[in-house]
Amino acid sequence: MALWVEDRDRIADFVTRHLGMHVIDRTERFTLVGADARRGKLTLFAADGPRQQGALKHVGFRVSDLDRALDGIPKSDIKRVDGRAYFQLGEGLSLALVEAPTDSEVDLDHAALYSADPETTAEQYERLGFRPSTPGASGVPRVEVGGAWVEFHQGDPSARDKPLLNHLAVLVDSAQEHIEEAKTLGIEIDDIVDAENTYAVFLRGPEGVRVEYVEHKPTFSLV
């Protein structure tokens, strides 16, 4: 998933020092961090601050050993709820760690979004190819895609000028198929980006959240 942040270097430094991620790519516009370039990642786009909370409640990552993953983070900064550990990185960005079996350590587990109507919003995401799922530890409506979830918590998702959330991202085999399906269903296409290593379409999802369907080209070689 992708965020707008004012101080991307500080956030990247924290997740690389404490969560076992590394900087996969850095350009003038963004910093890409993650444990594996082909799994769940965070793209930190440089932006003016302060950012508004908007739709994003928190981002959750999956780890095999929660206590080990939290080692080095001051205990006073950690809040444990429902088997999850939450901590703030500033700029309104909250991270959660979830202990669960995982093929890749520190993989994306879920994105938690605010919604004015969580049940209805979850149903609307099914039109975008997300699959219905039973609630998890938080007990709120959620959908699943690519082994990760999007949770919908009651709250105001609006952000007038400077939202924290840039977009959700889904890795697909064919972005073109999603372009054609969006046209058939009448879903708004926000942008199409044909980059050096990726081909992506951005759709305008429920409550204004952008969803990217990105296809890796054969030249994709980030690590």
C-alpha positions as CSV (number, residue, x, y, z in Angstrom):
1,M,0.0,0.0,0.0
2,A,1.1,3.6,-0.5
3,L,1.0,6.6,1.8
4,W,1.6,10.3,1.6
5,V,4.1,11.4,4.3
6,E,6.1,14.5,5.2
7,D,9.2,12.7,6.6
8,R,9.6,9.4,4.6
9,D,13.2,9.0,5.7
10,R,12.4,8.9,9.4
11,I,9.6,6.3,8.8
12,A,11.9,4.2,6.6
13,D,14.7,4.3,9.1
14,F,12.3,3.1,11.9
15,V,10.9,0.1,9.9
16,T,14.4,-0.9,8.7
17,R,16.0,-0.7,12.1
18,H,13.2,-2.3,14.1
19,L,11.0,-4.4,11.8
20,G,13.6,-6.1,9.6
21,M,12.5,-4.3,6.4
22,H,14.9,-2.8,3.9
23,V,14.8,0.0,1.4
24,I,13.9,-1.6,-1.9
25,D,13.9,1.5,-3.9
26,R,14.3,5.2,-3.4
27,T,13.6,8.0,-5.9
28,E,12.9,11.7,-5.7
29,R,9.2,11.0,-5.3
30,F,9.0,7.9,-3.1
31,T,10.7,5.4,-0.9
32,L,9.7,1.7,-1.1
33,V,10.3,-0.4,2.0
34,G,9.5,-4.0,2.8
35,A,11.0,-7.4,3.7
36,D,10.5,-8.8,0.2
37,A,9.9,-6.9,-3.0
38,R,7.4,-9.4,-4.2
39,R,5.3,-9.4,-1.0
40,G,3.5,-6.7,1.0
41,K,5.3,-3.4,1.0
42,L,4.9,0.2,2.0
43,T,5.4,3.0,-0.6
44,L,6.1,6.3,1.1
45,F,5.4,9.2,-1.2
46,A,7.0,12.5,-0.3
47,A,4.3,15.2,0.4
48,D,3.8,18.4,2.3
49,G,2.5,18.1,5.8
50,P,0.7,17.8,8.1
51,R,-1.3,15.0,6.6
52,Q,-5.0,14.3,7.5
53,Q,-6.0,10.9,8.9
54,G,-8.7,10.4,6.4
55,A,-9.6,6.8,5.6
56,L,-6.5,5.1,7.1
57,K,-6.8,3.8,10.7
58,H,-3.6,1.6,10.7
59,V,-1.5,-0.8,8.7
60,G,-0.9,-4.3,10.0
61,F,2.0,-6.6,9.4
62,R,2.3,-10.3,10.0
63,V,5.2,-11.8,12.0
64,S,5.9,-15.3,13.3
65,D,7.1,-14.2,16.8
66,L,5.4,-11.1,18.1
67,D,7.7,-10.7,21.2
68,R,10.8,-11.0,19.1
69,A,9.5,-8.5,16.5
70,L,8.8,-6.0,19.3
71,D,12.3,-6.3,20.8
72,G,14.0,-2.9,20.7
73,I,10.8,-0.9,20.5
74,P,10.2,0.9,23.9
75,K,7.4,-0.9,25.8
76,S,5.9,2.4,26.7
77,D,5.2,3.0,23.0
78,I,3.4,-0.3,22.5
79,K,-0.3,-0.9,23.0
80,R,-1.5,-4.5,23.0
81,V,-5.2,-5.2,22.0
82,D,-6.8,-8.5,20.9
83,G,-3.4,-10.2,20.4
84,R,-2.1,-7.3,18.3
85,A,0.6,-4.8,19.1
86,Y,0.1,-1.2,18.0
87,F,2.5,1.7,18.0
88,Q,2.6,5.2,16.4
89,L,5.2,6.4,13.9
90,G,4.0,10.0,13.8
91,E,2.2,11.9,11.1
92,G,-1.0,10.0,12.1
93,L,0.6,6.7,11.0
94,S,-0.2,3.7,13.2
95,L,1.3,0.2,12.7
96,A,0.1,-3.0,14.1
97,L,2.0,-6.3,14.3
98,V,0.0,-9.6,14.2
99,E,1.5,-13.0,15.2
100,A,0.5,-15.6,12.7
101,P,2.1,-18.2,10.4
102,T,3.8,-16.5,7.5
103,D,5.9,-17.5,4.5
104,S,7.6,-14.1,4.6
105,E,8.6,-12.4,7.8
106,V,7.0,-9.0,8.2
107,D,4.5,-9.4,5.4
108,L,1.4,-7.3,5.0
109,D,-1.5,-8.7,7.1
110,H,-4.2,-6.0,6.8
111,A,-5.1,-2.4,6.1
112,A,-7.6,-1.0,8.5
113,L,-9.8,1.7,7.0
114,Y,-12.4,4.0,8.5
115,S,-15.9,3.8,6.9
116,A,-19.2,5.5,7.4
117,D,-20.9,2.2,6.8
118,P,-18.5,-0.7,7.3
119,E,-20.9,-3.5,6.3
120,T,-21.9,-1.8,3.0
121,T,-18.4,-0.8,2.2
122,A,-17.2,-4.4,2.6
123,E,-19.8,-5.5,0.1
124,Q,-18.9,-2.8,-2.4
125,Y,-15.3,-4.0,-2.4
126,E,-16.4,-7.4,-3.7
127,R,-17.1,-5.6,-7.1
128,L,-13.4,-4.8,-7.1
129,G,-12.4,-8.4,-6.9
130,F,-11.9,-8.6,-3.1
131,R,-13.4,-11.7,-1.4
132,P,-15.8,-11.7,1.5
133,S,-14.2,-12.9,4.8
134,T,-15.3,-13.6,8.3
135,P,-14.2,-10.9,10.9
136,G,-10.8,-11.3,12.5
137,A,-9.6,-10.4,15.9
138,S,-11.0,-6.9,15.7
139,G,-14.5,-8.2,15.0
140,V,-15.2,-5.7,12.2
141,P,-16.3,-6.4,8.6
142,R,-13.4,-7.3,6.3
143,V,-12.5,-8.6,2.8
144,E,-9.5,-10.6,1.6
145,V,-7.2,-10.3,-1.4
146,G,-3.9,-11.9,-2.0
147,G,-3.6,-13.4,1.5
148,A,-4.2,-10.0,3.2
149,W,-7.3,-8.3,4.5
150,V,-8.9,-4.9,4.4
151,E,-10.8,-4.1,7.6
152,F,-13.6,-1.5,7.9
153,H,-13.9,0.3,11.2
154,Q,-16.7,2.7,12.0
155,G,-15.5,6.3,11.5
156,D,-15.2,9.3,9.1
157,P,-13.0,8.4,6.1
158,S,-13.0,11.9,4.6
159,A,-9.9,14.0,4.2
160,R,-10.3,17.4,2.6
161,D,-6.9,18.3,1.3
162,K,-4.0,16.1,2.5
163,P,-4.9,12.5,3.1
164,L,-2.4,10.1,4.6
165,L,-3.5,7.2,2.4
166,N,-2.4,7.4,-1.2
167,H,-3.8,4.0,-2.4
168,L,-4.2,0.3,-1.7
169,A,-2.2,-2.0,-4.0
170,V,-3.0,-5.4,-5.3
171,L,-0.5,-7.5,-7.3
172,V,-2.3,-9.1,-10.4
173,D,-1.3,-11.2,-13.4
174,S,-2.9,-8.9,-15.8
175,A,-3.7,-5.2,-15.2
176,Q,-5.4,-5.0,-18.6
177,E,-8.0,-7.6,-17.5
178,H,-8.9,-5.2,-14.6
179,I,-9.1,-2.3,-17.0
180,E,-11.6,-4.1,-19.2
181,E,-13.6,-5.4,-16.2
182,A,-13.8,-1.8,-14.7
183,K,-15.1,-0.5,-18.0
184,T,-17.7,-3.3,-18.1
185,L,-18.9,-2.6,-14.5
186,G,-18.8,1.1,-14.8
187,I,-16.1,1.6,-12.2
188,E,-14.2,4.8,-12.4
189,I,-10.6,4.5,-13.8
190,D,-8.5,7.1,-12.1
191,D,-5.2,6.5,-13.9
192,I,-3.2,4.0,-16.0
193,V,0.5,3.9,-15.5
194,D,2.9,2.0,-17.9
195,A,6.2,2.1,-16.1
196,E,9.5,0.5,-16.8
197,N,8.9,-2.6,-14.7
198,T,5.2,-2.5,-13.9
199,Y,1.9,-1.8,-15.6
200,A,-0.9,-0.6,-13.4
201,V,-4.4,0.7,-13.3
202,F,-5.8,2.8,-10.5
203,L,-9.6,2.5,-9.8
204,R,-11.7,4.8,-7.6
205,G,-13.1,2.5,-4.9
206,P,-15.7,3.0,-2.2
207,E,-15.6,6.2,-0.2
208,G,-13.0,7.6,-2.6
209,V,-10.2,5.2,-1.8
210,R,-7.9,4.5,-4.8
211,V,-7.1,0.8,-5.5
212,E,-4.1,0.0,-7.7
213,Y,-3.9,-3.3,-9.7
214,V,-0.3,-3.7,-10.6
215,E,1.3,-6.2,-12.9
216,H,5.0,-7.0,-12.8
217,K,6.7,-7.0,-16.2
218,P,9.3,-9.6,-17.0
219,T,11.9,-6.9,-16.3
220,F,10.8,-6.6,-12.7
221,S,13.9,-7.3,-10.6
222,L,13.6,-5.4,-7.3
223,V,14.9,-7.3,-4.2
